[in-house]
């Protein structure tokens, strides 16, 4: 196991770090999905496809 992986596992065992890490991960996941959605709208993708992505994003947000 690499030093970085060991260090990360040690850090994740600290509740404050784990909370901050998860918050940032969720934030980045949502930002990525929103950017994808913007691109789809700019490319005039079908409304069916855009609605599907919105529904997926909504489910993700509600699950968090």
TIMI-2910 file (N, C-alpha, C, CB; in pm, 1 decimal, decimal comma, always signed):
<rs>
+----------+----------+----------+----------+----------+----------+----------+----------+----------+----------+----------+----------+------+
!      n_x !      n_y !      n_z !     ca_x !     ca_y !     ca_z !      c_x !      c_y !      c_z !     cb_x !     cb_y !     cb_z ! resn !
+----------+----------+----------+----------+----------+----------+----------+----------+----------+----------+----------+----------+------+
!    +84,8 !   -117,9 !     +0,0 !     +0,0 !     +0,0 !     +0,0 !    +89,3 !   +124,1 !     +0,0 !    -96,5 !     -0,1 !   +122,7 !  Unk !
!    +53,4 !   +221,4 !    -81,4 !   +137,0 !   +340,0 !    -92,3 !   +122,5 !   +428,2 !    +31,3 !   +101,4 !   +419,1 !   -218,3 !  Unk !
!   +219,7 !   +513,4 !    +50,0 !   +220,4 !   +605,8 !   +163,5 !    +98,7 !   +698,1 !   +156,9 !   +351,2 !   +688,9 !   +165,6 !  Unk !
!    +67,3 !   +744,2 !    +37,2 !    -47,3 !   +835,1 !    +21,0 !   -177,4 !   +765,8 !    +59,5 !    -55,9 !   +886,2 !   -124,4 !  Unk !
!   -191,6 !   +640,9 !    +19,4 !   -314,2 !   +566,2 !    +50,8 !   -326,2 !   +544,0 !   +201,2 !   -315,9 !   +430,5 !    -23,3 !  Unk !
!   -215,1 !   +509,3 !   +266,0 !   -215,9 !   +491,3 !   +411,8 !   -252,2 !   +621,2 !   +481,6 !    -79,0 !   +441,3 !   +461,3 !  Unk !
!   -192,9 !   +730,2 !   +435,2 !   -220,7 !   +860,7 !   +495,2 !   -368,2 !   +897,7 !   +479,0 !   -131,6 !   +969,0 !   +431,8 !  Unk !
!   -422,4 !   +874,1 !   +360,2 !   -562,7 !   +905,8 !   +335,0 !   -653,6 !   +822,4 !   +425,0 !   -597,7 !   +881,9 !   +187,0 !  Unk !
!   -626,0 !   +693,7 !   +437,7 !   -707,2 !   +608,5 !   +523,7 !   -701,3 !   +654,8 !   +669,0 !   -661,1 !   +463,2 !   +513,1 !  Unk !
!   -586,1 !   +700,6 !   +711,1 !   -571,6 !   +752,3 !   +848,3 !   -655,0 !   +880,0 !   +864,3 !   -421,1 !   +780,6 !   +881,7 !  Unk !
!   -649,5 !   +966,6 !   +764,4 !   -724,8 !  +1092,2 !   +771,3 !   -875,8 !  +1067,3 !   +771,2 !   -686,9 !  +1183,0 !   +653,7 !  Unk !
!   -921,3 !   +970,8 !   +691,9 !  -1064,1 !   +942,5 !   +681,7 !  -1119,2 !   +890,2 !   +814,6 !  -1090,4 !   +840,8 !   +569,5 !  Unk !
!  -1033,3 !   +837,5 !   +898,1 !  -1079,5 !   +788,9 !  +1027,8 !  -1109,2 !   +904,4 !  +1124,1 !   -975,2 !   +695,3 !  +1088,9 !  Unk !
!  -1066,2 !  +1026,0 !  +1089,1 !  -1095,2 !  +1144,1 !  +1170,4 !  -1230,6 !  +1200,0 !  +1124,4 !   -980,4 !  +1252,8 !  +1157,8 !  Unk !
!  -1328,9 !  +1204,6 !  +1215,4 !  -1464,7 !  +1246,1 !  +1175,7 !  -1472,4 !  +1382,2 !  +1104,8 !  -1552,0 !  +1250,5 !  +1297,3 !  Unk !
!  -1397,3 !  +1481,0 !  +1150,7 !  -1402,2 !  +1613,2 !  +1089,1 !  -1351,0 !  +1609,5 !   +946,1 !  -1321,1 !  +1712,7 !  +1170,9 !  Unk !
!  -1242,9 !  +1535,4 !   +924,7 !  -1187,8 !  +1522,6 !   +789,9 !  -1286,1 !  +1450,0 !   +699,2 !  -1052,9 !  +1448,3 !   +793,0 !  Unk !
!  -1341,1 !  +1340,3 !   +750,0 !  -1435,6 !  +1261,0 !   +670,5 !  -1555,6 !  +1345,4 !   +629,7 !  -1482,4 !  +1137,2 !   +749,5 !  Unk !
!  -1608,4 !  +1424,3 !   +722,8 !  -1723,3 !  +1510,7 !   +693,9 !  -1688,2 !  +1613,3 !   +585,5 !  -1770,3 !  +1582,7 !   +822,4 !  Unk !
!  -1574,4 !  +1678,3 !   +600,3 !  -1531,2 !  +1778,8 !   +502,3 !  -1506,3 !  +1715,5 !   +365,8 !  -1403,9 !  +1850,0 !   +551,0 !  Unk !
!  -1444,4 !  +1600,2 !   +365,8 !  -1415,9 !  +1529,6 !   +241,0 !  -1544,9 !  +1493,9 !   +167,5 !  -1334,2 !  +1402,8 !   +268,9 !  Unk !
!  -1641,5 !  +1440,3 !   +241,2 !  -1767,5 !  +1400,0 !   +179,9 !  -1844,8 !  +1521,8 !   +128,2 !  -1852,9 !  +1321,7 !   +280,5 !  Unk !
!  -1844,6 !  +1631,1 !   +203,3 !  -1912,4 !  +1752,7 !   +157,8 !  -1851,8 !  +1803,6 !    +27,7 !  -1904,9 !  +1861,8 !   +265,4 !  Unk !
!  -1720,9 !  +1804,7 !    +21,3 !  -1653,1 !  +1852,4 !    -98,8 !  -1677,7 !  +1759,7 !   -216,8 !  -1503,7 !  +1865,7 !    -73,5 !  Unk !
!  -1678,6 !  +1629,2 !   -192,2 !  -1705,2 !  +1531,7 !   -298,2 !  -1845,3 !  +1551,4 !   -354,6 !  -1688,7 !  +1387,7 !   -245,2 !  Unk !
!  -1942,7 !  +1568,9 !   -268,6 !  -2080,8 !  +1590,4 !   -312,9 !  -2089,7 !  +1718,9 !   -394,3 !  -2177,5 !  +1596,4 !   -191,7 !  Unk !
!  -2025,8 !  +1823,8 !   -345,2 !  -2026,4 !  +1952,2 !   -415,4 !  -1969,0 !  +1937,9 !   -556,6 !  -1946,2 !  +2056,8 !   -335,9 !  Unk !
!  -1855,9 !  +1871,0 !   -567,4 !  -1792,7 !  +1852,6 !   -698,8 !  -1876,3 !  +1763,7 !   -790,1 !  -1653,2 !  +1792,6 !   -682,3 !  Unk !
!  -1938,3 !  +1660,0 !   -734,7 !  -2025,5 !  +1572,9 !   -814,4 !  -2142,9 !  +1652,2 !   -872,5 !  -2077,8 !  +1455,5 !   -728,4 !  Unk !
!  -2204,4 !  +1735,4 !   -790,0 !  -2318,3 !  +1815,6 !   -835,6 !  -2273,4 !  +1917,5 !   -940,1 !  -2385,4 !  +1887,5 !   -716,4 !  Unk !
!  -2161,6 !  +1984,0 !   -915,7 !  -2110,0 !  +2080,7 !  -1013,3 !  -2084,2 !  +2013,5 !  -1147,7 !  -1980,6 !  +2146,3 !   -961,3 !  Unk !
!  -2026,7 !  +1894,7 !  -1145,7 !  -1998,3 !  +1821,1 !  -1269,4 !  -2127,9 !  +1788,7 !  -1344,6 !  -1921,1 !  +1691,1 !  -1238,0 !  Unk !
!  -2226,6 !  +1739,0 !  -1270,8 !  -2353,5 !  +1703,6 !  -1334,2 !  -2424,1 !  +1826,7 !  -1390,3 !  -2444,5 !  +1632,2 !  -1234,2 !  Unk !
!  -2414,8 !  +1939,0 !  -1320,9 !  -2475,3 !  +2062,7 !  -1371,4 !  -2404,9 !  +2111,0 !  -1498,1 !  -2470,7 !  +2172,3 !  -1263,9 !  Unk !
!  -2274,3 !  +2098,5 !  -1502,4 !  -2199,9 !  +2136,7 !  -1622,9 !  -2240,0 !  +2049,3 !  -1741,1 !  -2048,4 !  +2126,2 !  -1598,4 !  Unk !
!  -2255,9 !  +1920,6 !  -1716,5 !  -2301,9 !  +1829,5 !  -1821,5 !  -2438,6 !  +1871,9 !  -1873,3 !  -2307,5 !  +1685,1 !  -1769,2 !  Unk !
!  -2525,1 !  +1907,5 !  -1781,1 !  -2659,9 !  +1950,5 !  -1816,8 !  -2656,8 !  +2078,8 !  -1899,8 !  -2744,2 !  +1971,4 !  -1690,6 !  Unk !
!  -2573,0 !  +2173,0 !  -1861,4 !  -2558,7 !  +2297,3 !  -1938,5 !  -2514,4 !  +2268,2 !  -2081,6 !  -2458,0 !  +2391,6 !  -1870,5 !  Unk !
!  -2415,2 !  +2179,3 !  -2094,9 !  -2366,4 !  +2144,4 !  -2228,2 !  -2476,1 !  +2081,0 !  -2312,1 !  -2247,2 !  +2049,8 !  -2218,2 !  Unk !
!  -2553,5 !  +1993,5 !  -2249,6 !  -2663,9 !  +1929,6 !  -2321,9 !  -2765,6 !  +2032,3 !  -2369,8 !  -2732,7 !  +1825,7 !  -2233,2 !  Unk !
!  -2794,4 !  +2130,1 !  -2286,4 !  -2889,7 !  +2235,7 !  -2324,6 !  -2831,8 !  +2318,4 !  -2439,2 !  -2923,0 !  +2327,6 !  -2202,7 !  Unk !
!  -2703,2 !  +2353,6 !  -2430,1 !  -2639,3 !  +2430,9 !  -2535,7 !  -2636,8 !  +2354,6 !  -2667,2 !  -2498,1 !  +2468,5 !  -2495,0 !  Unk !
!  -2623,4 !  +2222,7 !  -2659,1 !  -2618,8 !  +2140,1 !  -2779,5 !  -2758,6 !  +2100,2 !  -2826,6 !  -2535,3 !  +2015,3 !  -2754,0 !  Unk !
!  -2859,9 !  +2155,5 !  -2761,1 !  -3000,7 !  +2129,5 !  -2796,8 !  -3033,1 !  +1980,1 !  -2797,1 !  -3032,0 !  +2188,9 !  -2934,4 !  Unk !
!  -2987,2 !  +1912,8 !  -2693,9 !  -3021,8 !  +1771,2 !  -2680,0 !  -3172,2 !  +1760,4 !  -2657,5 !  -2942,4 !  +1704,1 !  -2562,3 !  Unk !
!  -3225,6 !  +1642,5 !  -2673,9 !  -3370,0 !  +1623,6 !  -2661,0 !  -3415,9 !  +1652,3 !  -2517,5 !  -3409,1 !  +1479,9 !  -2702,1 !  Unk !
!  -3536,8 !  +1703,5 !  -2508,7 !  -3590,5 !  +1735,2 !  -2376,4 !  -3601,5 !  +1609,8 !  -2291,5 !  -3727,6 !  +1803,0 !  -2388,4 !  Unk !
!  -3626,7 !  +1497,3 !  -2354,3 !  -3636,2 !  +1370,1 !  -2282,3 !  -3503,1 !  +1337,8 !  -2213,2 !  -3675,9 !  +1255,6 !  -2379,4 !  Unk !
!  -3394,4 !  +1357,5 !  -2285,5 !  -3261,5 !  +1329,8 !  -2230,8 !  -3227,4 !  +1428,5 !  -2118,4 !  -3154,9 !  +1336,9 !  -2342,3 !  Unk !
!  -3261,6 !  +1554,6 !  -2137,0 !  -3233,9 !  +1656,5 !  -2035,7 !  -3315,2 !  +1628,0 !  -1909,2 !  -3266,0 !  +1798,3 !  -2090,2 !  Unk !
!  -3440,6 !  +1593,5 !  -1925,1 !  -3525,9 !  +1561,2 !  -1809,4 !  -3470,8 !  +1439,2 !  -1735,3 !  -3672,3 !  +1534,9 !  -1854,8 !  Unk !
!  -3422,2 !  +1341,4 !  -1809,2 !  -3363,6 !  +1222,2 !  -1746,2 !  -3244,4 !  +1260,8 !  -1659,3 !  -3320,2 !  +1119,5 !  -1853,4 !  Unk !
!  -3159,4 !  +1351,3 !  -1710,4 !  -3043,4 !  +1395,2 !  -1633,1 !  -3086,0 !  +1478,0 !  -1511,9 !  -2948,2 !  +1476,5 !  -1721,7 !  Unk !
!  -3186,5 !  +1559,4 !  -1527,4 !  -3237,9 !  +1637,6 !  -1414,7 !  -3291,0 !  +1543,1 !  -1307,1 !  -3349,4 !  +1735,8 !  -1461,3 !  Unk !
!  -3365,0 !  +1441,4 !  -1347,7 !  -3417,8 !  +1344,2 !  -1252,5 !  -3306,1 !  +1271,1 !  -1179,1 !  -3507,1 !  +1243,9 !  -1323,9 !  Unk !
!  -3201,6 !  +1236,7 !  -1252,5 !  -3086,6 !  +1169,5 !  -1191,2 !  -3019,1 !  +1260,8 !  -1088,5 !  -2984,9 !  +1126,7 !  -1299,6 !  Unk !
!  -3003,5 !  +1386,3 !  -1125,0 !  -2942,8 !  +1482,9 !  -1033,7 !  -3031,4 !  +1503,0 !   -910,3 !  -2919,3 !  +1617,6 !  -1105,6 !  Unk !
!  -3160,4 !  +1511,9 !   -932,1 !  -3253,9 !  +1528,3 !   -820,6 !  -3247,4 !  +1409,8 !   -724,0 !  -3396,7 !  +1544,8 !   -873,6 !  Unk !
!  -3240,9 !  +1289,2 !   -777,4 !  -3229,8 !  +1169,3 !   -692,5 !  -3099,7 !  +1171,9 !   -613,2 !  -3237,2 !  +1040,6 !   -778,2 !  Unk !
!  -2992,3 !  +1215,2 !   -678,1 !  -2862,4 !  +1222,3 !   -609,9 !  -2868,8 !  +1321,4 !   -494,0 !  -2750,5 !  +1263,0 !   -709,0 !  Unk !
!  -2924,9 !  +1438,5 !   -518,8 !  -2933,3 !  +1542,3 !   -415,2 !  -3020,1 !  +1494,1 !   -298,9 !  -2990,4 !  +1673,9 !   -474,1 !  Unk !
!  -3131,2 !  +1430,8 !   -328,7 !  -3219,9 !  +1382,4 !   -223,2 !  -3157,0 !  +1268,4 !   -143,8 !  -3352,0 !  +1336,8 !   -283,0 !  Unk !
!  -3068,0 !  +1193,0 !   -205,7 !  -3002,7 !  +1081,4 !   -136,5 !  -2893,0 !  +1127,6 !    -41,9 !  -2944,8 !   +984,7 !   -237,2 !  Unk !
!  -2843,4 !  +1246,6 !    -64,7 !  -2731,6 !  +1296,7 !    +16,8 !  -2778,7 !  +1350,1 !   +147,0 !  -2655,3 !  +1403,3 !    -55,8 !  Unk !
+----------+----------+----------+----------+----------+----------+----------+----------+----------+----------+----------+----------+------+
</rs>
